[in-house]
Amino acid sequence: MEEESQHGMPLIGDAFPEMEVETTHGTLTLPDEYEGEWFVLFSHPGDFTPVCTTEFVAFEQRREEFEELGANLIGLSVDRVHSHIKWTDWIEEELDVDIGFPIIADESGRVGTELGMIHPGAGTSTVRAVFIVDPTSTVRTVLYYPAEAGRNMDEILRTLRALQTADEHEVATPANWPENDDFGDRVLLPPPSDDAGAKARVEEAEEKGYDQRDWWFTLKELDA
């Protein structure tokens, strides 16, 4: 395990902090519970609130897509396990959606505080945070949303796919990938770090037929 963040909360590139949490699926130890797997941890301000309810329904409705990408879902709020259970029972009864992922009960606020989910303007509630953590337990994405704005599942899934694509192919993805208006689903090669690398990149682009606009801006198809 890498050293924990020195910033007071985990940031991109930090190791996800080790913690034991109580959930609707029992006691779990993070990140060990998902060792070797991706997981997406997301917090909500509170149970029995309208925006949070729509978000949890949306996460559950897309859970199979996350799992197909090898990613586990886990929710969190400062409510008790009993409250989580009553809330998810209501969701199943009223909205016909059975929440299948665990929800952390952080009644003391300990977990939310350690993860930087409790902000001054949010009182004692957790803000809408999202952490995407990779199979090495490294934080790869941190997203924050205000209480008024529900999260977009497409963007969270897109980010997860982009991270996995970047890792597998050693590339970067353009804005709005894989539906960039100018470049479609092509990806970008990382820019060379020195003069020799720049010259080699130009030669490589010519040899392999990459779309090179300059030595530092080279596009390619994923299968090229």
Residue pairs with C-beta under 8 A, 6 or more apart in sequence:
1 15
1 18
1 137
2 14
2 15
2 137
2 138
3 15
4 10
4 14
4 15
4 17
5 11
5 14
5 15
5 17
7 14
8 116
9 114
9 115
9 116
10 16
10 17
10 115
10 116
10 131
10 139
10 142
11 139
11 142
12 139
12 140
12 141
12 142
13 138
13 139
14 138
14 139
15 137
15 138
15 139
16 30
16 31
16 131
16 133
16 137
16 138
16 139
17 30
17 114
17 115
18 29
18 30
18 31
18 32
19 29
19 30
19 111
19 114
20 27
20 28
20 29
20 30
21 27
21 28
21 29
21 30
21 76
21 104
21 105
21 106
21 111
22 81
22 104
22 105
23 74
23 81
23 102
23 103
23 104
23 105
24 81
24 84
24 85
24 88
24 102
24 103
24 105
25 102
28 74
28 102
28 104
30 41
30 74
31 39
31 133
31 137
34 72
34 133
34 137
35 135
35 137
36 135
37 70
37 71
37 72
37 135
38 69
38 70
38 71
38 72
38 132
38 133
38 134
38 135
38 160
38 164
39 71
39 72
39 73
39 74
39 132
39 133
40 66
40 71
40 72
40 73
40 74
40 130
40 131
40 132
40 133
40 156
40 160
41 74
41 75
41 76
41 104
41 115
41 130
41 131
41 133
42 55
42 59
42 73
42 74
42 75
42 76
42 128
42 129
42 130
42 131
42 151
43 75
43 76
43 77
43 112
43 115
43 117
43 126
43 127
43 128
43 129
44 52
44 55
44 56
44 75
44 76
44 77
44 126
44 128
45 52
45 77
45 122
45 125
45 126
45 127
45 128
45 147
46 52
46 77
46 78
46 79
46 125
47 77
47 79
47 83
47 84
47 86
47 87
48 83
48 87
48 90
51 147
51 148
51 149
51 150
52 77
53 87
53 91
53 95
54 150
55 128
55 150
55 151
56 75
56 88
56 91
56 99
57 91
57 95
57 97
58 150
58 151
58 153
59 73
59 75
59 101
59 153
60 97
60 98
60 99
60 100
60 101
61 97
61 153
62 153
62 157
63 73
63 100
63 101
65 157
66 72
66 73
66 157
66 160
69 157
69 160
69 161
69 164
70 135
71 132
71 160
72 101
73 101
74 101
74 102
74 103
74 104
75 101
75 102
75 103
75 104
76 103
76 104
76 106
76 111
76 112
76 117
76 126
77 84
77 103
77 104
77 105
77 106
77 125
77 126
78 106
78 107
78 108
78 109
78 112
78 124
78 125
78 126
79 87
79 105
79 106
79 107
80 105
80 107
81 105
83 105
84 103
84 105
88 98
88 99
88 103
91 97
91 99
92 98
92 99
104 111
106 112
106 126
109 118
109 124
109 126
111 117
112 118
112 126
115 129
115 131
116 129
117 126
117 127
117 129
118 124
118 125
118 126
118 127
119 127
119 144
122 147
125 147
127 144
127 145
127 146
127 147
128 144
128 145
128 146
128 147
128 149
128 150
128 151
129 142
129 143
129 144
129 145
130 141
130 142
130 143
130 144
130 145
130 151
130 156
131 139
131 141
131 142
132 139
132 140
132 141
132 156
132 159
132 160
132 163
133 139
133 140
134 140
134 163
134 167
140 163
141 159
141 163
143 151
143 156
145 151
158 177
158 178
161 178
162 173
162 177
165 171
165 173
165 187
165 222
166 172
166 173
166 187
169 187
169 222
170 190
171 187
171 188
171 189
171 190
171 220
171 222
172 187
172 188
172 189
172 190
173 187
173 188
174 180
174 182
174 183
174 186
174 187
174 188
177 185
177 187
178 184
178 185
179 185
180 186
183 219
185 222
186 211
186 219
186 220
186 221
186 222
187 219
187 220
187 221
187 222
188 217
188 218
188 219
188 220
189 201
189 210
189 218
189 219
189 220
191 215
191 216
191 217
192 198
192 200
192 201
192 215
192 216
198 215
198 216
199 215
201 212
201 215
201 218
202 212
202 215
204 210
205 211
205 212
205 218
206 212
208 220
208 224
209 224
210 218
210 219
210 220
210 224
211 218
211 219
211 220
212 218
212 219
213 219
